[in-house]
Amino acid sequence: MTSWHVMALFTAAGLLFVIQPAAGRAVLPALGGAAATWTTCMLFFQAMLLVGYAWAHLVVSRLPRRGQFAAHFALLGAGAWLLPPRLGGPALADAATQAHPAAALLLHLTQVLGLPVIALAATSPLLQRWYAGANRPGAENPYFLYAASNAGSLAALLAYPLFIEPWLGLEAQRRAWSWGYAGFILLLGAAVLSEGRRPRPAGPPAPPTERIRRPDAARWLVLAAVPSSLSLGVTLHLATDLASAPLLWVLPLALYLASYMAAFARRGAWLVRAADRALPFLAAAAAYALVTGLARPAGLVLALHLAALFAAGLVCHGRLAAEHPPAERLTGFYLCLAAGGALGGVFNALLAPLLFRSAAEYPLALVLACALRPPRPAAADPEAGAGESVPDLLWTTVVGAAVVAAVLGAGLVTAAPGAPALLVAAAVPCALAVLRPGRVRRVALGLGAVLLLAGPAARLVQPELRRERSFFGVTTVKPDPAQAVRQLVHGSTLHGAQWLDPAQRRTPLAYYHRTGPLGEVMRWLGTRPRPREVGVVGLGAGTMAAYAEPGDVWRFHEIDPASIRVATDTNLFTYLADCRARWSIVPGDARLRLAAAPDAALDLLALDAFSSDAIPLHLLTREALELYLRKLRPGGVLAFHLSNRYADLEPALAALARDAGLAMRVAFDEDAGSEPGKLGSHWAVLAADATDWGTAFAQPPWHAPRDDGRRPWTDDHASLMEVLVLW
């Protein structure tokens, strides 16, 4: 293979996979930072990969060699007409309020990126097929080039969060990608021209190979679909429980690709065997974390889920590598792989939200991956594994037991009260994996049984009043009899609570307690002349409405229709029904809706959209802050709720305040439990001048913000990785 081929293959894969996180980052603001945005983006790219592989298969099977060159360059040229890509912006302005935001996003991405992505996707199988038809060393088995292509993909994925996103804004990324696409066309042209200078093989043509059999194609579809679904399930789980950010999108996808690379490498069989041994232990540990809701330390949980994904990918992709057909059927084989990947994306992005009330697609794919481990030979010890030596089995058991013990120990330390039944139930698949790692069906069925029963067991410990799943996540309402409250949980984050006692239902609880920082903000609001107008970004259970006074006007902005339904259902929460002011709910993205609201109308704008795990970065940029300030009356104040388990947002907000010349005070109230129903909280207030709030925020716990001198976030550049706290 000439250096031109290597560079063209590497560049095509790099361009294809660097545009994926860039596109997700560009469209994220229009969809409120929802974790499902990336799942939908991945479905688009998987579908375009399938179309690209189908194009390659059609071209190779229907056209002569020179005709293949001409057809593919025509497609590349058609894709160039759409550049530079105009992602996001007004074209997606109303996507969040549509009945099916995923459909609107898929349509937008197809219109903007469809042709160039299809052209790039088709390049890898075409180049490999052209190489297989040339008189070159190793042309009879070009599958190792699949690993080379994935190396370009992996390099691009890792480069985006580590180098591209921190240093280049979205506009610069858009222009750079367009120039890279043009450069790739030149590289591919050089590779094709080099083909003309190579002698063709002499002798009679090779006899035709058998067509791909349907059972083989069906098996390849499943082996490709399961790790694809698992990758998206892990991504959604991490993006919901940690943050919806490019790095947490890229890591699962990078490991998914790395498993392809390792499995198809010429010496990757030993790593596949090691993954097969490790998968039962890692899957059992991941199942334990899912069942018990293990979330801390975040770094350990992140590593655990990613390790299980990598092992499962190696097992499934290893079987694909072992079963690959001759090079003459290369494009058909890759078409099956692409179809399987797209099938996994369709299931996760489109079907799972309709079929499941929780993110059940992740544990389901985990069980299927265990079931797809290669079968053991009949001659092997039926109770051990595949004829392995005693030292191998001993090493596997010891290491697996150590992994499971570490996760169990972390769970016992961090488990919530009332979860011992779940701890015992989750230990069952762990024990099955340790005692019988070679029994494929037993491990898979054991994991499946426990994961299937985990939901009913959890509801026995803590019953649920309602569970809804939307594009924006899973919303759950459940009573807590121990504290005599009803709780609203989004993902794994508490978003509000209310006393079950009707006599106390007007009392604001959790982060909004009257003795906490928000209580002081509301006491300051009481000094403003009536009537007062208040804007709130983020509805939750509607707890802030407990502070409303007669004659005031309150407007709540909420992007998730499930949250609106829950907060307005008086059988669940009554904060809005009991509100003494005139109130309304404005659905859709808060920033877009605020832009259309009257200027200089609000005494207070409270932004409560950051305690959720999927942080909407577009609400914390220079342009967003300028919008907020326009909506305030003279002397008005901005209040930001910064409580978050995984992100330290205070320095980022301090950079914005410094950049805009605003006064800022911060309160970190750790006095949780000092009052019934109270939780610790982190709040910040901003105003044009400190005289706007007088002496209201001059005393502890209010203090000056931590400002480390970082540059302020803008719409063009904002990176959540700067503020994530994983350990």
N, C-alpha and C positions, 0 to 999 in steps of 0.2 A: 504494500500500500504506500503510495507516495505521500510526501508531507502535505501536498495540497488536499488530499482526501482526509487526512487526519485533522487539518485545520478547519476544513469545511464541516466535517462531522461534529467536531467539538463546538464550533461556533453556532451551528444550527441548534444543537441541544441547549447550549448556554442561553441563546436568545429566547428559545421556547420557554425555558424555566425561570428566567429572570423576569419575564413579563408577568408571570403568574402572581407573585407577591406584590409586584408593582400595581397590577390591575386591582387586586384586592384592596390594597391601601388606598387607591384613588377612589373607589366606589364606596368605601366603608362609611364616610360621613353621611351620605344620602340615606343610609340604612341604620343610622343611630348606633353604629359600632357593634351591631348584632354579630354574635359568634357564627351564626348560620351563613353569614355573608361569604366566608371562605369556603364552606362546604358547597355552596351554590357555584362559586367561581371554579372550584375544582371539577364540578360536574361539567361545566362549560368546556374546560380544557380537556377533560377526558373524552367528551363527545367530539371535539375537534380532532383529537388524536385518532379516534376511531375513523372519522371521515378521511383524515390524512392517510391512514394505513389502507383504507379502502381504495383511495385514489391511487396509491402506489401499487396495490394488487391489480387494479384494473389496467393501469398503464403497462405494467410488466407483462400481463397475460394477453393484452390485445394489440400492442404496438411493437414494431421493431425497435432496435436499440436507439437509432437516431431519432425516431419518432418519440421515444420516451424522453430523450433530452429536450426536444422542442416543446412537448406538452408541459413538462414540469417548469421550464423557464417561463412559459406563458402564464402559468398559475402564479409564480413568484412575482411576475410583473403586475398582474392584476392585484395582488396583495399590496404592492408598493403604492398603488393609487389611494389607499385608505390611510396612509401615514402622513403626519404623525397621529397616533391614536388619540381621540378626544374622549377620554374616559370620565365618567361621573358628570358633575355639573348639572345644568338645567335639564338634560335628558333624563335624569333619574330623580328629579325634584319631588315627584309624587309617588315614587315607588313604595315608600314605607307605608302609605295609607291605602294601597291597593289590597284587594282581597288575597292576592298571591304575589307577595314581593319577590319571591324566587323567580317567577315567570318573567316579571318585568326586568329583573337583573339579567337573566339569560338572554332575553331579546336584545337588550342594550349591548351586551358583550359580543353577541353574534354580529350585530350591525357594525361595531367598531373594530373588532379584532378577528372576525371569522376567517377571512381569506388569508391574511398573512400567517395566522397560526396553523391553518390547514397545510399551507405550503411548507412551513418549517417542520411540521409533524411528519409529512410524507418523505422528507429528505433522508432520514436515517435508514428506513428500509430500502429506499431506492439506491442509496449509495452502497449499502451492503450487497444488494442484489447485483448491482453493476460490478462490484468487486468480485463477486462469486463467478461472474461470467467472463472475467478477464484471465489472462495467463499470468497469474501472480502466485507467489508462495502462499500456501494456506488458503487458496481460493475455494477449495472444496469444503471448508468449514469456517464460514465467516461469522459465526455466532459470537466469537470473542469480541467482535467489533461492537456488539450490543453493550458490553461493559464499557467500552471506550466512549460511546455516546452518552451513557449514564454518568460517566465521569464529568463530562461537560455540564450535564444537568445539575449534578451535585455541587460542582464548583460555583455555578451561578446561584443556586439556592443559598449556599452559605455566604457568598459574597454580598447578597442583598442586605440582610440585617446587620452584617458586621462592617461593611464598607460603603455600600451604595446608599442605603437609607440614611445613615448618620451624616453623609457628606453632600449628597445631591438632593435637591428639592424635586417635587413631582414633575415640574415643567422641564427641568434639566434631564430627568430620567426619560421623559417622553422623547425629547430630541435625541439623546444619546442612543436610545433603542432604535430609532429610525435610521440613524447613520450606521449602526451596527447591522441592520437588515440589508442596507445597500452594500456594505462591505461583504456580507455573506454571499450575496449574489455574485460578486466578483470572484470570491474564493471558489464557489461551486463551478463557475465558468472555467477557472484555471484547472480544477480537478477533471472536468469533462474533456478539456483540450488535451490533458496529459493522457487520457484514455486513448486518444487517436494516435499517439506515438508508441503505444505498446503493441507488440505482435499478438495476434489472436491465436488461440490454441489450434493446432493442426489435428487432422484425423477426423474420423466419423463422429457425428454428434452423439452425446450420451443418451442411452435409452431413457424414455420417460419413466418417471417414478409414479408410484401409486398415488391416487388422490387421497386427501386427508379424510379419514373415516369419521363418520358422525359421532361415534362414542368417544373417539380421541378429542374431537373438537369440543364436545360437551364437557369433558373432563378438564380441558385447558381453560374453558370459560369459567368453571367453578374455581379452579386453582388461581386464576387471575382476579376473579371477583372478590373472593374472601379477603385477601390482604388489602385490596383497594378499599373495601368497606371498613376494614379494621383501621386503616390509616385515617380515614375521614372520621370514624367514631372516636378515635383517640384525640384527634385535632379538636373536634367539637367539645369533648370532655375537658380538655386542657384550656381551650379558649373560653369556656363557660366558667370554669372554676378558678382560672388564673387571670388571663387577659386575652382579648382578641387583638393580637399584635403579630406583625410579620414573623418574628423569630419563633413564636409558638405555632405559627402555621408551617414554617419552613422545616423545623426539626422533625416532625413526623414524616413529612414528604421526603426529606433528605434520607432518613433511615429506610423508608420504603424503597427509594431508588438504590440506596447502598445495598440492600438485600438483593435487588436485581443484579447489581454489578457483581457481588460476591458469588451469587449462585451461577451466573453465566461465565465467570472467569474460568480459565483453563485449570486452575488449581483450587477451585472453590468448594470441592466436594467435602473436604475435611471440616470446613466451617459449617456447612449444612448439617453434617452429622452432629457436631457440637450443639448447634441450635436445636436439633431434634431432641437431644438429651435434656437441654435446659428448659425447653418450652413448658413442660408440665409444671415445673416449679414456678416459673415466672407467671404463667397463666393463673396458677392458684393464688399467688401473691397479689396479682392485679385484681382477681375476683374478690379476694378479701378486702382490698382497698375500696372496691366499688360497693360491696355489701355494707361495710361499716361506715362509709363516707369519710374515709381517711383523707385528710387534706393537708396535714402539716407533719413534718416540715415540707414545704412546697417543693424544694429541690429533690428530696427523696421520692416523693410521690411522682414528680415529673420523670425522674430517672427510671422508676419502676414501670410506668406505663410505656415509656419509649423502649425499654429493654424487651418487654413482652411483644411489642409491635415488631421489633427487629427480628426476634427469634421466629415469630410466626411468618414474617415475610420470607425469611431464609428457608423455612420448611416448605412453604408452598412454591416459591420460585425455584427452589432446588429440584422439586419434582418436575417442574416445567423444563428446566435445563436438561434434566436426565432424559426427557421424552421428546426433545426437539427433533423434527423431521429433517430429511436431507435439504441441502441448500436450495434445490429447485422449488421447494414449497415454503421458502422462507417468508415471503410476503403473506401467504395464507396463514402461517403460524402466528406472525405478528398481528395479523388482523384479528385472530381469535383472542390474543392477549389484550389488544385494545378494546375489543368488545366486552371482555370480562371486566376490565377496569371501568369502562363506562357503565356496565351493569351495576357494579358496586356503587358508583356515584349516583345513579338514578335511585337505587334503593335508599341510600342515606339521605339524599337531598330532597327527594320528592315523595317517596312512598312511606318512609319511616315516620315523618311528622303526621301523616294521616292514619297510620296503623297503630302507633304507640303514643301513650300519654307521657312517657318518659323517654330518655335517650337509650332505649333498649337495644339499638342496633350495635352498640359497642360490645356489650357482653355476648350478644348473639354471634357476632363475628369471631370473638375470642374462642367460644366453644367450637365453632365450625373449624377454626384453624387447628385446634387440638385434634378434631376428628379427621383432618386431612393429613395428619402425620403419616409417613409411608408405612404400609403394613409390614409386620414382622414375618420373616420366613418361618415356615412350618417347622423346620428343623431346630429352630431356636428354642431356648427354654421358655415355655409358655408363661411362666410367672416372672421372668426377668425380661431382659430386652435384647432381642435380635442377635443372639450369639455373642454379646459383649463379654469381655473378660471380667473376672472378679474385681481386679483393681479399678477397671473403668466404672463398673457399677458402684463400687465403694466411693470413688471420687465423686461421681455424679450425685449420689445420695447425700454425701456430706455437704457438698457445695449447695445443693438444693435445700437441704434442711437449714443451712445457715441463712440463705436468702429468706426463706419463709419465717424463720425465727426472728430475723431483724424486723420484718414487716409486722409480724404479730406483736413484737415488743413495742414498736412505735404506736400501733393501734391501741394497746392496753394503756399506754401512757396518755394518749390523746382522746380516747373514746369518750363520748358523751355519757352522762348518767342514764341508766335504763337500757343500755345496749348489750348486756352480757349474753342475752339470747342470740343476738346477731354474731357476737364474737365466737360463740360455740359453733353456730351453724357454719360460719365461714371457715372454721378450722377443719371441717370435713374434707373439702376438696384438697386442702393443703396436705392432709394426712394421706389421701389417696395418691397424690402425686409423689410423695416421698416414698411410700411403701410399694407402689406399683408403677414406676415411671414408664415401663415398657408396654403397659396395657393401654393401647390407644383408645379403645372404646370405653374402657372403665374410667379413664381420666376425663374424657370428653363428657360422658354421661354424668359423672359426679359433679363436674363444674356446672353443667347445664341444669341439673336438679337444684343445686344450691342457689344459682343465680335466678332460676325461675321462682323459687320459694322465698327469695330475699324480700321481694316487695310485700307479699302478704305478711311475712314475719315482722317487717318494719312497721306495717300498719297495725299489727297487734300491739307493738310497743307504744306507738304513737299514731292513733287513727288520723285519717285525712278527711277534711270536709269537702275539698275540691282540688282537682289537679287539671291543669290545662297546659297544652303545648302549642306554641305558635312559632313563627319564624324567629321571634326574639327570645325564645327560651321556654323553660318549664316553670310554671307558676303554681305553687302549692299553698293551700290554706289548711292549717292543722291546729287543734287545740293543745295547750300545754296545761293539763290539770294541776301539775305540781306548782305552777306559778299562777294558776287561775286566769290565763290569758289565751287569746287566739292569735296565731302568728301567720304572717305572710312571708313566704320564702320564695325567692327567685333563684333557680339553680341551687346553690348551697348557701346563699346569702340572705340573711334576715332583712326584710324591707319594711317591716312594720308590725305592731302588735296592739291589741286592745283588750282591756279587762273584760272578762266574761260577766261580771256583775253589772247589770244595767245601771245601777246608781253611780258607777265610776266610769262609764263608757266615754265621757267627754274628756278624760284625763289623757294627755299625750304621753306615750311611753317610749321605751327604747332610746334611740339617739335624739329624740325630740322632747325629752323630759323637761319640765319647767325649771328644774334646778340645774340643768345643763347649759351649755353655751347657747343653744337656740333659744332657751327661755330668756336669756339676757338680750338677745337680738330682738325678741318680741316685746320685751319691756321697753327697749329703745323705740320700737315702732309705735308704742302707745303714746309716746311724747309728740308724735307728728300730728298736725292738724287734720281733723276729719273733713270729708271722707277720705279714707286711705285706700290706695290700690296696691295690690300685691300680686306678683307673678311667681309661680313655682314651676321649676323644671324637674319633672319626675314626680309621679303621683303616689306610688307605693300603695299603702292602705288608706291614703288621704289623711294621715295623722296631723299634718300641719293645720288642717282646717279647724282643729280644736282651739287654735289661737285667734280665729277670726272674730271680729266684733260687729255688732249691728251697724249697718250703713256702709261698711267697707265692701270692696269689690276684690274678689280673689279669682285668678285664672290659673288653672293647672295645665301644664303641657305634658302630654304622655304619648309615646310612640307605640307602645305595646297594647293592642286592643284587649288582650287577656287581662292586663292590669286594670284597665278601665272597667271591664265587666266585674271584676272582683271587688274593686273599691266602691262601686255603685250598688252592689247587691247587699241590701240591708240584713239579709240572713247571715252575712259574713262579717261586714264592718259597717259601722254607722257614723263614722267621722263626718262624711260628706252630708249625710241626711240630717245630722245634728248641727251642721254649720250655721252660725247665726248671721253670716254675711251673704251677699249675693255671690254665687260661685258658678263657674263654668269650666268645662274641660275642653281643651283644644287638642285634637288628635294630630299625630304626625311628628316629624322631627322638630324639636323646639327651636332650633336656630332658624330654620326656614319660616316657621310660623311667626316667630318674633320679628323677623325682618318686615313682615306685612303689618305688624301692630303699630299703633300710634307712638310717636316719639314723645319723650318728656312726660310720661303718664304714670310711672310707677314710683312709689315710695320705697319699695323693697323688691328686689329680684333675688329669690333664693334658688340656688342651683343644687339639686339633690340627685344628680345623675351619676355620681362617681363612686358611691359605695358599692354599686353593682360590680360584678367581676369583669364584665365586658365594658371597659371604660370608653365613652365616646370622646376621642381626642379632639374632634372638631369643635367641641364646646370649650376647649381650653387653649385657644390660639389667640394671637394678637387681633385678628380680624373679628373673632367672636367677642372679645372683650370690648372692642370699639362699638360693636352692635349693642351690647348690654348697657354701656354708658349712655348711648343715645336714648335708650328707653327710660332712663331714670329722670325723675324730677330734680330740680336743684336741691341739693342736700340729701338725695337718696343714697341708698347703700346696697351693695351686692353682698350676699352671703353664700359661701361655698361650703358644702358638706364634703369633707375630704376623708372621712373614715373609710379605710380600705385595708384588707388583710395582706395584699400582695403589692401594693404600689404606694410609694411615698410621694404624694403630689404637691406637698407644701413648697419645695424649692422651685418646681415648675411654675406654680402660681405666683411665687415671689418674683420670679424673673419677669412675668407679665406685668406685675404691679410696678416694678422698677422701670421697665421699658415705657409704660404709660404715665409715669410720674404720679402714681396713686398712693394714698395712705393705706396700710394694711396691718391688721392685727390678727393673731392666731390664738386659738384656745384648744388645748388637748386635754380633755377631761377624762381622767382615768378613774373617776369616782363611781365606777359601776357597782351596783348593789347597795350603795348607801341609802338609796330610796327604792321602794318596791317598784319593779318593772323598769328600772333605769339601766341603760347600757352606756359604757364609755363612748365618747365621740370626739371627732376632730373637726373643728369648724374654722373658717376664716371670713373676715369681713373686709371689704374694700370700699373706698370712697374717694372722691376727687380731692378732699382735704379732711384732715383729722378733726377739724372743727365741726364737720357735718354730724359727727356722733358725740361731740362734747366729751364728757368724762365717762361715757357708758362702757367703754372697753379699755379703760386705763388701768384696771386692777387685775391681779391674777384671778383666774388662770390665763387671762389674755396677755400676750407678749408679742414682741417683734418677730417677724417670720425668719426662718432660716433661708438665707440667700447665698448660694455658693457661686454666684457670678455666671451661671450658665446662660446661654443665649435663649431668648424667648421662643416658644413654639409659634409657628405660623401655619396657615393653611397649606403652604408648600412644603413645610418641613416640621414634622413632629414625630418623635419616636418614644413609644412607651417603654422601650428597653432601658431608657435613661433612668426610669423611676421604679422599675420592678425590684421587689425584695423577695428572693426565692428561699433564703435560708434564715 
